[in-house]
Amino acid sequence: MDTVIFDLDALRILAENIDSYMKLYEVENVEALAVQCGTTKAQIYAILRGATTPKIDFIDKMAKGMGVTAAQLLTEKYFDQFEKKIVKKKT
């Protein structure tokens, strides 16, 4: 079965986590993230805009490139916990 249906919250969470990851790890741009994850910047931009519903194998590929699991990548505010630790270290 090729069809994977995500609700709008899951797509929003995915996009927010990609954005948070890029800020947290200071990924220069979407193209750099695409290279890191073995995909294209067009695919990542489509996710960030909510213009596509990625299949789970693509989410897994992104997650591996980012050093997390697919479940973590789909967990709301997953990367926020790391931002707080980094802020505490700087002060």
VMD Tcl script that draws the C-alpha trace (Angstrom):
set ca {
  {0.00 0.00 0.00}
  {1.57 3.28 -1.13}
  {-0.92 5.69 0.35}
  {0.00 7.22 3.69}
  {-2.40 9.66 5.27}
  {-1.23 12.11 7.92}
  {-3.47 14.54 9.66}
  {-2.71 18.24 9.43}
  {-1.21 18.27 12.93}
  {1.36 15.64 11.97}
  {2.36 17.62 8.88}
  {2.64 20.80 10.95}
  {4.74 19.02 13.57}
  {7.04 17.60 10.91}
  {7.59 21.03 9.35}
  {8.14 22.68 12.75}
  {10.65 20.01 13.76}
  {12.61 20.38 10.54}
  {12.72 24.15 11.08}
  {13.71 23.75 14.75}
  {16.42 21.25 13.84}
  {17.90 23.66 11.30}
  {17.99 26.46 13.87}
  {19.32 24.27 16.69}
  {22.15 22.77 14.65}
  {22.71 25.93 12.62}
  {22.14 24.20 9.29}
  {23.06 26.87 6.76}
  {20.09 26.41 4.44}
  {17.57 23.90 3.09}
  {20.01 22.80 0.41}
  {22.56 21.81 3.07}
  {19.90 19.83 4.94}
  {18.85 18.13 1.71}
  {22.42 16.99 1.08}
  {22.73 15.80 4.68}
  {19.51 13.77 4.36}
  {20.04 12.52 0.81}
  {17.06 14.30 -0.70}
  {16.32 17.47 -2.63}
  {15.67 20.97 -1.38}
  {12.41 20.97 -3.37}
  {11.12 18.04 -1.31}
  {12.02 19.76 1.97}
  {10.52 23.08 0.87}
  {7.30 21.26 -0.05}
  {7.12 19.81 3.48}
  {7.87 23.16 5.10}
  {5.08 24.80 3.07}
  {2.66 21.95 3.76}
  {2.35 21.32 0.04}
  {3.01 17.58 0.21}
  {2.28 14.58 2.35}
  {5.52 12.59 2.55}
  {5.54 8.80 2.75}
  {6.88 7.18 5.88}
  {10.01 5.92 4.09}
  {10.85 9.53 3.21}
  {10.27 10.64 6.80}
  {12.52 7.80 7.97}
  {15.22 8.90 5.51}
  {15.00 12.49 6.77}
  {15.10 11.35 10.38}
  {18.20 9.21 9.83}
  {19.94 12.13 8.13}
  {19.07 14.29 11.14}
  {20.21 11.67 13.65}
  {16.78 10.93 15.14}
  {14.02 8.39 14.64}
  {10.91 8.95 12.53}
  {8.84 8.87 15.73}
  {10.99 11.61 17.26}
  {10.73 13.69 14.10}
  {6.94 13.45 14.40}
  {6.90 14.28 18.13}
  {5.60 17.77 18.82}
  {8.34 20.20 19.88}
  {10.91 17.39 20.01}
  {13.91 19.68 19.43}
  {12.73 22.29 21.95}
  {14.14 20.23 24.81}
  {17.61 20.56 23.32}
  {17.35 24.30 22.72}
  {16.66 24.85 26.42}
  {19.77 22.89 27.41}
  {21.94 24.88 25.02}
  {20.55 28.20 26.30}
  {21.31 27.16 29.86}
  {24.92 26.36 28.95}
  {25.49 29.76 27.36}
  {24.33 31.76 30.38}
}
mol new
graphics top color blue
foreach p $ca { graphics top sphere $p radius 0.5 }
foreach p [lrange $ca 0 end-1] q [lrange $ca 1 end] { graphics top cylinder $p $q radius 0.2 }
display resetview
